[in-house]
Amino acid sequence: MKKHILTLMLVFSLISGLCAQNNTTTGLASYYADKFEGRQTASGEIYSHSKLTAAHPSLPFGTMLKVTNLRNSKTVFVRVNDRGPFVKGRIVDLSKSAAIQLDAVKDGLIKVKIEQTSEKQPKELPHLPVKEYFQIDVHSKTLSGYGVQIGSFSQIDNLIRLSDKVKKEIPGNIYVLVANVKGKTVNRLIVGVEATKEKAGKHLKRLQKVFPDCFIIQL
């Protein structure tokens, strides 16, 4: 009997050791839709597009992950603060700012490698470029009709980066609607403005292939 117990303990110890070493997973990653901005996560934190966070099915809250986009080898470090994804085949849900750093917003769904790291603030944590210039021509505008909302941001830098990509996908003007949601300023990126919902819908069909979470709003 004692021999069996010792054998089981040894096997359990070996399996545990192998699981501890196997901290790398490959699979599909998605990113948070705009509707989750400002909502409470499973950890109790409030989700924000601007933070480098992620949802994982089982890892403890606070776990740091190094996520690599296997298409372009770009990496980002994120902190687990939510549960998910709840779609078969997906292994992690990324905040929108994390998806932007991986150049994954256009693809929507990407194949990634995730690795656990014990560092609370990894030295490799990417920083924004020291010098990053965008040419901006701003005019106040009164709009009516309908448009396609691409994204919603609390921080303007992520909106500017995405605007640069949107500009390559659709001709015409790009608009930013500055709104107040529950006492917080939210910047909404809008394109494809038309007089009728039907005309805006034509832009929506094309844009959803690149930005799957976009939708029509009335201006």
N, C-alpha and C positions, 0 to 999 in steps of 0.2 A: 504493500500500500504506500509506504513511504517513498519507494522507488518511483511509483507512478506520479506521486505528488511532485517529487523533485524534477522528474522529466517534464511534466506540464509547466512547472515554473521556469525551466530552462527554455522551453519552446516559446512561452509567453515573452520571456526576456528578449529572445532573439527577434521575435516579430516586432516587439516594441522598438527595438533598436533600429530595425530596418525602416519602420514607419517614420521614425524621427529623422532618419537620413533622407528619406524620400519627400522632400519639401518643395518639389518642383512639379507643376501641373501644366498641361497643355490643353487648350480648348478654345471655345468661343467666348468673346466678351462683347457686351453691349454697353450703352451708357444711359444715364437717367434722362427721361423726357422732361420737358419744361414744366409739366403739371406737378412735378415733385418739389420744385423750388419752394422753400419755406415750410415743407412738411416735416413732421417728426420722424426720425429713423427709429429702428428697433432698439438702438442703444439709448435713446432719449435725446440725442442731439438733433438740431434742426439742420436739414439738408440744405446745402448751398452749392450752386454750380461752381463757385469760385474756389472752393476748397478741394484739396487733393485727397478724396476719400473713395471708399468702395463698399459694395455689398458682397458678402460671401456666405455660402450656405451654412458653414459650421465653424470657421476659425474664430477664436476669441476676439471680442472687440478690443481695438488697440493694436492688433497685429499689423506689422508693417509688411507690405508686399512690393516687390519689384516686378513691374509688369512690362513685358517686351512685346511690341507689335512685330509679329514674325514676317510681315510683309516688307517692312522698311527698317527693322532693327532698332527703332526708336524706343526709349524706355522712360518710365515714370515711376515714382515711388508714391504709394497711396496707403492710407490708414483705414483698416476695416472698422466701420461704425454702423453697419446695417446688415440685415439678412436678405438673401436673394443670390442670384436670380432664381426665379421660379419657373423658368422655361427649360425644358429638357435640352441638354447639350451645351448650355451656357454655364461657365464656371465663375464668372465675376461680372458685376455691374459697376461701371466706372462713373465718377462725376464728370460733368461736361468739360471742365477745365483739364482733367486728366486725359480725356479723349482728344482734346485739342492738342495737347502736348505729344500725343502718339500719332497725330495726323489721321485720326480715325473718324472724325465727324462725318466726312463725306461718305465713307464706306458704311457707317452705321453699325455693322456687325463685323468684327475682325477676329482672326485667329491669334491668340496670344500665349505666351508662357508666363506663368506667375511663380515667383520664388519668395519664400518667407525669408525675412531678415530680422535679426535680433536688435539691430540698431534702431533706436527711437527716432533719431534724426540722421539718416544716412548721409555720408559725405557726398555721395553721388547724386543727392537730390537736385534735380535740375533747377537752374535759376533762369529767369528771363534774361535775354541778351542785354548787355550793358547799354548798347545803342540799337534802338529799333525805331525806324522812322516810318510814318504813314502820312500821306498827303490827304488832308481833309478840307473840304469846302462846305461849310455849314450855313444853312439858311433856315429860318423859322418858316413853317409851312402849315396851312390849314388843309386837312384832308377830309374827303368824304368818299363813300362807296365801300369797296371791299379790297382786302389785301391778304397776302400770305405771310403769316408770322413764322419766321425761321427759328428764332430762339429768344430766350429771355435771360438777361444777365444783371447781376447786382454790381458787378465790376465792369467798367467800360473797356479795359484792355482786351478781355476775351471777346467782347462784342466786335471790337475793331479788327481783330485777327480773323474772325469768322466772316465779317463783312468783305474782307479782301478775297476770300474764297467764293463767297456768294456772287460777287461781281463777275467772276469768270463763268458762272453758270447761267446767269440771266441778264439780258440787256435792260436798260432803264434805270430809274432812280432807286436808291436804297434809302429807307426812312427809319428813324429811331423814335419810337413812342416812349416818352419818359412818364412813367406812371407811379402812383403810390399804392402799395399793397400792404395792408396791415402795418402802416407806419414806416415801411421800408421802400426805398427808391428802386424801381425795376426798369431796366432798359430793354425794350422789345424791338427786335430787328424785323422790319417789314419790307417786303418787295412785291412786285406784281400788282400794283394798285390799279384797280379798274372800277368803272361806274357800276357794274352789275356783278352779282355773285357768280353767275355763269361764266363770265369772262375771266374772273379771277380763278375759277375752277380749272381752266385750261392751264394756267401757270402751275397750279397745285399739282396736277397729275405729273408734270415734268419734274418739278422740284422734289416730289416725294421719292423719286428714284435715287436722289442724292442726299436729301435731308428727310428721312422717313417720318420724323416727328412733327413736321411742319403742318400748319392747318390754316383755314380761312378765318379771318376776323372782320367784323364790321367796324369801319372807321367812324 
